[in-house]
């Protein structure tokens, strides 16, 4: 039969083991939190890049439309000078 001292020793060991596991869990949670924050920053960066890409694409479309209009005008002007 265990003595009170031995039982207390087992309890202390169990408590220490539990405290160590809790510390490991806390460290893991901190790492996951840091990773989550980095992911959130990366998502914000991607969103910003996507917005800039969309703006650039819209700008290029406007330029293309203007060039297309100028090309049509030039063709009409050239057609006026054609000799038949």
N, CA, C and O atoms as CSV, one atom per row, in Angstrom:
chain,resi,resn,atom,element,x,y,z
A,1,UNK,N,N,0.842,-1.173,0.000
A,1,UNK,CA,C,0.000,0.000,0.000
A,1,UNK,C,C,0.892,1.242,0.000
A,1,UNK,O,O,1.903,1.320,0.698
A,2,UNK,N,N,0.464,2.213,-0.821
A,2,UNK,CA,C,1.259,3.437,-0.912
A,2,UNK,C,C,1.088,4.285,0.328
A,2,UNK,O,O,0.048,4.299,0.987
A,3,UNK,N,N,2.135,4.970,0.599
A,3,UNK,CA,C,2.052,5.912,1.704
A,3,UNK,C,C,1.532,7.237,1.165
A,3,UNK,O,O,1.515,7.470,-0.044
A,4,UNK,N,N,1.123,8.069,2.048
A,4,UNK,CA,C,0.627,9.390,1.658
A,4,UNK,C,C,1.706,10.160,0.928
A,4,UNK,O,O,1.418,10.922,0.004
A,5,UNK,N,N,2.941,9.965,1.337
A,5,UNK,CA,C,4.059,10.661,0.710
A,5,UNK,C,C,4.232,10.212,-0.734
A,5,UNK,O,O,4.463,11.036,-1.619
A,6,UNK,N,N,4.119,8.892,-0.979
A,6,UNK,CA,C,4.248,8.379,-2.346
A,6,UNK,C,C,3.097,8.870,-3.219
A,6,UNK,O,O,3.300,9.259,-4.369
A,7,UNK,N,N,1.895,8.848,-2.664
A,7,UNK,CA,C,0.726,9.327,-3.404
A,7,UNK,C,C,0.879,10.792,-3.769
A,7,UNK,O,O,0.566,11.211,-4.884
A,8,UNK,N,N,1.361,11.553,-2.815
A,8,UNK,CA,C,1.577,12.975,-3.069
A,8,UNK,C,C,2.634,13.171,-4.150
A,8,UNK,O,O,2.511,14.072,-4.981
A,9,UNK,N,N,3.668,12.340,-4.147
A,9,UNK,CA,C,4.707,12.407,-5.169
A,9,UNK,C,C,4.140,12.128,-6.551
A,9,UNK,O,O,4.495,12.802,-7.518
A,10,UNK,N,N,3.247,11.122,-6.650
A,10,UNK,CA,C,2.604,10.815,-7.932
A,10,UNK,C,C,1.732,11.983,-8.406
A,10,UNK,O,O,1.706,12.324,-9.588
A,11,UNK,N,N,1.033,12.573,-7.463
A,11,UNK,CA,C,0.169,13.715,-7.803
A,11,UNK,C,C,1.016,14.874,-8.309
A,11,UNK,O,O,0.671,15.511,-9.304
A,12,UNK,N,N,2.123,15.147,-7.628
A,12,UNK,CA,C,3.013,16.238,-8.040
A,12,UNK,C,C,3.568,15.962,-9.432
A,12,UNK,O,O,3.633,16.863,-10.268
A,13,UNK,N,N,3.968,14.713,-9.680
A,13,UNK,CA,C,4.483,14.354,-11.009
A,13,UNK,C,C,3.412,14.541,-12.086
A,13,UNK,O,O,3.688,15.063,-13.166
A,14,UNK,N,N,2.195,14.111,-11.776
A,14,UNK,CA,C,1.094,14.263,-12.740
A,14,UNK,C,C,0.799,15.731,-13.015
A,14,UNK,O,O,0.561,16.123,-14.157
A,15,UNK,N,N,0.817,16.531,-11.966
A,15,UNK,CA,C,0.568,17.964,-12.126
A,15,UNK,C,C,1.676,18.592,-12.962
A,15,UNK,O,O,1.400,19.432,-13.819
A,16,UNK,N,N,2.920,18.200,-12.726
A,16,UNK,CA,C,4.044,18.743,-13.494
A,16,UNK,C,C,3.931,18.342,-14.959
A,16,UNK,O,O,4.176,19.150,-15.855
A,17,UNK,N,N,3.557,17.082,-15.195
A,17,UNK,CA,C,3.389,16.600,-16.565
A,17,UNK,C,C,2.275,17.388,-17.266
A,17,UNK,O,O,2.417,17.781,-18.425
A,18,UNK,N,N,1.179,17.611,-16.558
A,18,UNK,CA,C,0.066,18.384,-17.118
A,18,UNK,C,C,0.494,19.818,-17.403
A,18,UNK,O,O,0.133,20.380,-18.437
A,19,UNK,N,N,1.254,20.410,-16.500
A,19,UNK,CA,C,1.737,21.784,-16.698
A,19,UNK,C,C,2.649,21.858,-17.916
A,19,UNK,O,O,2.583,22.820,-18.681
A,20,UNK,N,N,3.504,20.848,-18.102
A,20,UNK,CA,C,4.388,20.815,-19.275
A,20,UNK,C,C,3.574,20.716,-20.565
A,20,UNK,O,O,3.863,21.393,-21.551
A,21,UNK,N,N,2.559,19.866,-20.540
A,21,UNK,CA,C,1.708,19.716,-21.727
A,21,UNK,C,C,0.958,21.013,-22.034
A,21,UNK,O,O,0.807,21.393,-23.195
A,22,UNK,N,N,0.495,21.678,-20.992
A,22,UNK,CA,C,-0.195,22.959,-21.183
A,22,UNK,C,C,0.765,23.987,-21.776
A,22,UNK,O,O,0.377,24.766,-22.646
A,23,UNK,N,N,2.007,23.995,-21.314
A,23,UNK,CA,C,3.005,24.926,-21.858
A,23,UNK,C,C,3.262,24.630,-23.334
A,23,UNK,O,O,3.406,25.552,-24.136
A,24,UNK,N,N,3.321,23.338,-23.696
A,24,UNK,CA,C,3.514,22.966,-25.102
A,24,UNK,C,C,2.322,23.403,-25.949
A,24,UNK,O,O,2.488,23.895,-27.065
A,25,UNK,N,N,1.130,23.219,-25.412
A,25,UNK,CA,C,-0.076,23.646,-26.133
A,25,UNK,C,C,-0.067,25.158,-26.317
A,25,UNK,O,O,-0.393,25.657,-27.394
A,26,UNK,N,N,0.305,25.884,-25.272
A,26,UNK,CA,C,0.358,27.351,-25.363
A,26,UNK,C,C,1.363,27.792,-26.417
A,26,UNK,O,O,1.102,28.724,-27.177
A,27,UNK,N,N,2.520,27.119,-26.462
A,27,UNK,CA,C,3.527,27.469,-27.470
A,27,UNK,C,C,2.998,27.183,-28.874
A,27,UNK,O,O,3.221,27.966,-29.797
A,28,UNK,N,N,2.299,26.062,-29.030
A,28,UNK,CA,C,1.716,25.727,-30.337
A,28,UNK,C,C,0.664,26.747,-30.748
A,28,UNK,O,O,0.588,27.136,-31.914
A,29,UNK,N,N,-0.142,27.175,-29.791
A,29,UNK,CA,C,-1.171,28.178,-30.079
A,29,UNK,C,C,-0.521,29.486,-30.513
A,29,UNK,O,O,-1.004,30.140,-31.437
A,30,UNK,N,N,0.568,29.871,-29.857
A,30,UNK,CA,C,1.284,31.093,-30.254
A,30,UNK,C,C,1.817,30.979,-31.674
A,30,UNK,O,O,1.714,31.920,-32.460
A,31,UNK,N,N,2.392,29.816,-32.003
A,31,UNK,CA,C,2.909,29.605,-33.358
A,31,UNK,C,C,1.779,29.667,-34.383
A,31,UNK,O,O,1.925,30.282,-35.439
A,32,UNK,N,N,0.663,29.031,-34.069
A,32,UNK,CA,C,-0.476,29.054,-34.988
A,32,UNK,C,C,-1.030,30.465,-35.138
A,32,UNK,O,O,-1.442,30.867,-36.226
A,33,UNK,N,N,-1.038,31.205,-34.048
A,33,UNK,CA,C,-1.511,32.587,-34.104
A,33,UNK,C,C,-0.616,33.428,-35.006
A,33,UNK,O,O,-1.102,34.217,-35.816
A,34,UNK,N,N,0.693,33.252,-34.859
A,34,UNK,CA,C,1.635,33.997,-35.704
A,34,UNK,C,C,1.455,33.607,-37.166
A,34,UNK,O,O,1.484,34.461,-38.052
A,35,UNK,N,N,1.267,32.307,-37.415
A,35,UNK,CA,C,1.061,31.844,-38.793
A,35,UNK,C,C,-0.240,32.409,-39.353
A,35,UNK,O,O,-0.295,32.806,-40.517
A,36,UNK,N,N,-1.279,32.446,-38.535
A,36,UNK,CA,C,-2.564,32.998,-38.982
A,36,UNK,C,C,-2.446,34.479,-39.316
A,36,UNK,O,O,-3.020,34.950,-40.298
A,37,UNK,N,N,-1.703,35.206,-38.498
A,37,UNK,CA,C,-1.496,36.631,-38.769
A,37,UNK,C,C,-0.736,36.826,-40.075
A,37,UNK,O,O,-1.052,37.728,-40.852
A,38,UNK,N,N,0.262,35.985,-40.319
A,38,UNK,CA,C,1.021,36.090,-41.562
A,38,UNK,C,C,0.131,35.763,-42.759
A,38,UNK,O,O,0.208,36.423,-43.795
A,39,UNK,N,N,-0.702,34.753,-42.614
A,39,UNK,CA,C,-1.634,34.405,-43.693
A,39,UNK,C,C,-2.577,35.571,-43.960
A,39,UNK,O,O,-2.846,35.898,-45.116
A,40,UNK,N,N,-3.080,36.198,-42.903
A,40,UNK,CA,C,-3.984,37.344,-43.071
A,40,UNK,C,C,-3.279,38.486,-43.802
A,40,UNK,O,O,-3.867,39.124,-44.675
A,41,UNK,N,N,-2.013,38.745,-43.444
A,41,UNK,CA,C,-1.255,39.797,-44.140
A,41,UNK,C,C,-1.061,39.430,-45.610
A,41,UNK,O,O,-1.188,40.281,-46.490
A,42,UNK,N,N,-0.756,38.171,-45.867
A,42,UNK,CA,C,-0.574,37.739,-47.253
A,42,UNK,C,C,-1.863,37.868,-48.056
A,42,UNK,O,O,-1.834,38.246,-49.228
A,43,UNK,N,N,-2.981,37.557,-47.434
A,43,UNK,CA,C,-4.272,37.700,-48.115
A,43,UNK,C,C,-4.533,39.166,-48.429
A,43,UNK,O,O,-5.017,39.493,-49.513
A,44,UNK,N,N,-4.216,40.052,-47.489
A,44,UNK,CA,C,-4.370,41.489,-47.747
A,44,UNK,C,C,-3.481,41.929,-48.910
A,44,UNK,O,O,-3.906,42.704,-49.767
A,45,UNK,N,N,-2.248,41.430,-48.932
A,45,UNK,CA,C,-1.329,41.765,-50.030
A,45,UNK,C,C,-1.880,41.274,-51.364
A,45,UNK,O,O,-1.852,41.996,-52.360
A,46,UNK,N,N,-2.378,40.046,-51.376
A,46,UNK,CA,C,-2.941,39.482,-52.609
A,46,UNK,C,C,-4.145,40.299,-53.054
A,46,UNK,O,O,-4.312,40.565,-54.245
A,47,UNK,N,N,-4.981,40.696,-52.108
A,47,UNK,CA,C,-6.149,41.516,-52.436
A,47,UNK,C,C,-5.718,42.844,-53.052
A,47,UNK,O,O,-6.300,43.301,-54.036
A,48,UNK,N,N,-4.697,43.455,-52.465
A,48,UNK,CA,C,-4.180,44.729,-52.981
A,48,UNK,C,C,-3.629,44.542,-54.398
A,48,UNK,O,O,-3.891,45.353,-55.287
A,49,UNK,N,N,-2.867,43.469,-54.595
A,49,UNK,CA,C,-2.302,43.192,-55.922
A,49,UNK,C,C,-3.415,42.938,-56.930
A,49,UNK,O,O,-3.349,43.413,-58.064
A,50,UNK,N,N,-4.440,42.189,-56.519
A,50,UNK,CA,C,-5.563,41.907,-57.420
A,50,UNK,C,C,-6.282,43.196,-57.810
A,50,UNK,O,O,-6.678,43.367,-58.963
A,51,UNK,N,N,-6.448,44.102,-56.843
A,51,UNK,CA,C,-7.099,45.381,-57.135
A,51,UNK,C,C,-6.264,46.190,-58.124
A,51,UNK,O,O,-6.796,46.754,-59.080
A,52,UNK,N,N,-4.953,46.244,-57.890
A,52,UNK,CA,C,-4.070,46.976,-58.807
A,52,UNK,C,C,-4.091,46.348,-60.197
A,52,UNK,O,O,-4.083,47.056,-61.204
A,53,UNK,N,N,-4.117,45.022,-60.249
A,53,UNK,CA,C,-4.173,44.328,-61.536
A,53,UNK,C,C,-5.466,44.662,-62.264
A,53,UNK,O,O,-5.460,44.896,-63.473
A,54,UNK,N,N,-6.570,44.686,-61.531
A,54,UNK,CA,C,-7.850,45.038,-62.135
A,54,UNK,C,C,-7.812,46.469,-62.667
A,54,UNK,O,O,-8.272,46.732,-63.778
A,55,UNK,N,N,-7.267,47.388,-61.880
A,55,UNK,CA,C,-7.171,48.780,-62.323
A,55,UNK,C,C,-6.309,48.887,-63.579
A,55,UNK,O,O,-6.650,49.610,-64.515
A,56,UNK,N,N,-5.195,48.165,-63.592
A,56,UNK,CA,C,-4.312,48.195,-64.766
A,56,UNK,C,C,-5.007,47.611,-65.984
A,56,UNK,O,O,-4.875,48.136,-67.090
A,57,UNK,N,N,-5.742,46.533,-65.786
A,57,UNK,CA,C,-6.468,45.909,-66.891
A,57,UNK,C,C,-7.521,46.859,-67.449
A,57,UNK,O,O,-7.679,46.973,-68.664
A,58,UNK,N,N,-8.235,47.536,-66.567
A,58,UNK,CA,C,-9.243,48.500,-67.021
A,58,UNK,C,C,-8.577,49.645,-67.787
A,58,UNK,O,O,-9.097,50.103,-68.804
A,59,UNK,N,N,-7.434,50.099,-67.296
A,59,UNK,CA,C,-6.700,51.171,-67.968
A,59,UNK,C,C,-6.253,50.713,-69.359
A,59,UNK,O,O,-6.394,51.448,-70.337
A,60,UNK,N,N,-5.715,49.500,-69.437
A,60,UNK,CA,C,-5.287,48.965,-70.733
A,60,UNK,C,C,-6.463,48.816,-71.692
A,60,UNK,O,O,-6.319,49.049,-72.892
A,61,UNK,N,N,-7.620,48.430,-71.172
A,61,UNK,CA,C,-8.805,48.309,-72.027
A,61,UNK,C,C,-9.198,49.671,-72.592
A,61,UNK,O,O,-9.537,49.787,-73.770
A,62,UNK,N,N,-9.152,50.701,-71.743
A,62,UNK,CA,C,-9.471,52.050,-72.237
A,62,UNK,C,C,-8.485,52.468,-73.328
A,62,UNK,O,O,-8.879,53.033,-74.348
A,63,UNK,N,N,-7.207,52.187,-73.106
A,63,UNK,CA,C,-6.194,52.528,-74.116
A,63,UNK,C,C,-6.459,51.754,-75.400
A,63,UNK,O,O,-6.389,52.320,-76.491
A,64,UNK,N,N,-6.760,50.469,-75.281
A,64,UNK,CA,C,-7.048,49.655,-76.457
A,64,UNK,C,C,-8.257,50.210,-77.206
A,64,UNK,O,O,-8.243,50.300,-78.434
A,65,UNK,N,N,-9.302,50.582,-76.469
A,65,UNK,CA,C,-10.495,51.147,-77.111
A,65,UNK,C,C,-10.151,52.444,-77.846
A,65,UNK,O,O,-10.621,52.673,-78.961
A,66,UNK,N,N,-9.329,53.290,-77.220
A,66,UNK,CA,C,-8.919,54.536,-77.870
A,66,UNK,C,C,-8.105,54.249,-79.132
A,66,UNK,O,O,-8.308,54.885,-80.166
A,67,UNK,N,N,-7.185,53.290,-79.041
A,67,UNK,CA,C,-6.391,52.926,-80.216
A,67,UNK,C,C,-7.278,52.358,-81.323
A,67,UNK,O,O,-7.062,52.632,-82.503
A,68,UNK,N,N,-8.250,51.586,-80.942
A,68,UNK,CA,C,-9.176,51.023,-81.922
A,68,UNK,C,C,-9.954,52.140,-82.622
A,68,UNK,O,O,-10.120,52.117,-83.841
A,69,UNK,N,N,-10.426,53.107,-81.851
A,69,UNK,CA,C,-11.151,54.243,-82.426
A,69,UNK,C,C,-10.241,55.029,-83.372
A,69,UNK,O,O,-10.645,55.378,-84.481
A,70,UNK,N,N,-9.018,55.304,-82.933
A,70,UNK,CA,C,-8.071,56.028,-83.788
A,70,UNK,C,C,-7.765,55.241,-85.060
A,70,UNK,O,O,-7.647,55.819,-86.140
A,71,UNK,N,N,-7.639,53.942,-84.929
A,71,UNK,CA,C,-7.374,53.096,-86.094
A,71,UNK,C,C,-8.529,53.170,-87.094
A,71,UNK,O,O,-8.311,53.251,-88.303
A,72,UNK,N,N,-9.741,53.141,-86.583
A,72,UNK,CA,C,-10.909,53.239,-87.470
A,72,UNK,C,C,-10.956,54.601,-88.163
A,72,UNK,O,O,-11.253,54.688,-89.354
A,73,UNK,N,N,-10.663,55.657,-87.414
A,73,UNK,CA,C,-10.644,56.998,-88.013
A,73,UNK,C,C,-9.570,57.097,-89.090
A,73,UNK,O,O,-9.801,57.658,-90.162
A,74,UNK,N,N,-8.398,56.550,-88.796
A,74,UNK,CA,C,-7.311,56.570,-89.763
A,74,UNK,C,C,-7.703,55.806,-91.023
A,74,UNK,O,O,-7.429,56.259,-92.134
A,75,UNK,N,N,-8.336,54.664,-90.858
A,75,UNK,CA,C,-8.777,53.883,-92.012
A,75,UNK,C,C,-9.779,54.678,-92.845
A,75,UNK,O,O,-9.708,54.684,-94.074
A,76,UNK,N,N,-10.711,55.347,-92.169
A,76,UNK,CA,C,-11.704,56.150,-92.897
A,76,UNK,C,C,-11.015,57.285,-93.662
A,76,UNK,O,O,-11.369,57.575,-94.804
A,77,UNK,N,N,-10.032,57.923,-93.023
A,77,UNK,CA,C,-9.301,59.012,-93.675
A,77,UNK,C,C,-8.540,58.490,-94.886
A,77,UNK,O,O,-8.552,59.117,-95.945
A,78,UNK,N,N,-7.889,57.363,-94.739
A,78,UNK,CA,C,-7.148,56.770,-95.858
A,78,UNK,C,C,-8.102,56.382,-96.979
A,78,UNK,O,O,-7.798,56.574,-98.156
A,79,UNK,N,N,-9.259,55.833,-96.610
A,79,UNK,CA,C,-10.244,55.430,-97.625
A,79,UNK,C,C,-10.723,56.627,-98.445
A,79,UNK,O,O,-11.063,56.476,-99.618
A,80,UNK,N,N,-10.753,57.802,-97.844
A,80,UNK,CA,C,-11.185,58.998,-98.568
A,80,UNK,C,C,-10.198,59.363,-99.677
A,80,UNK,O,O,-10.591,59.969,-100.674
A,81,UNK,N,N,-8.938,59.006,-99.519
A,81,UNK,CA,C,-7.919,59.364,-100.495
A,81,UNK,C,C,-7.652,58.264,-101.520
A,81,UNK,O,O,-6.790,58.418,-102.385
A,82,UNK,N,N,-8.365,57.188,-101.431
A,82,UNK,CA,C,-8.142,56.098,-102.383
A,82,UNK,C,C,-8.640,56.511,-103.756
A,82,UNK,O,O,-9.688,57.140,-103.903
A,83,UNK,N,N,-7.861,56.139,-104.745
A,83,UNK,CA,C,-8.243,56.413,-106.130
A,83,UNK,C,C,-8.760,55.127,-106.745
A,83,UNK,O,O,-8.200,54.044,-106.574
A,84,UNK,N,N,-9.832,55.296,-107.453
A,84,UNK,CA,C,-10.386,54.108,-108.104
A,84,UNK,C,C,-10.212,54.185,-109.573
A,84,UNK,O,O,-10.618,53.272,-110.292
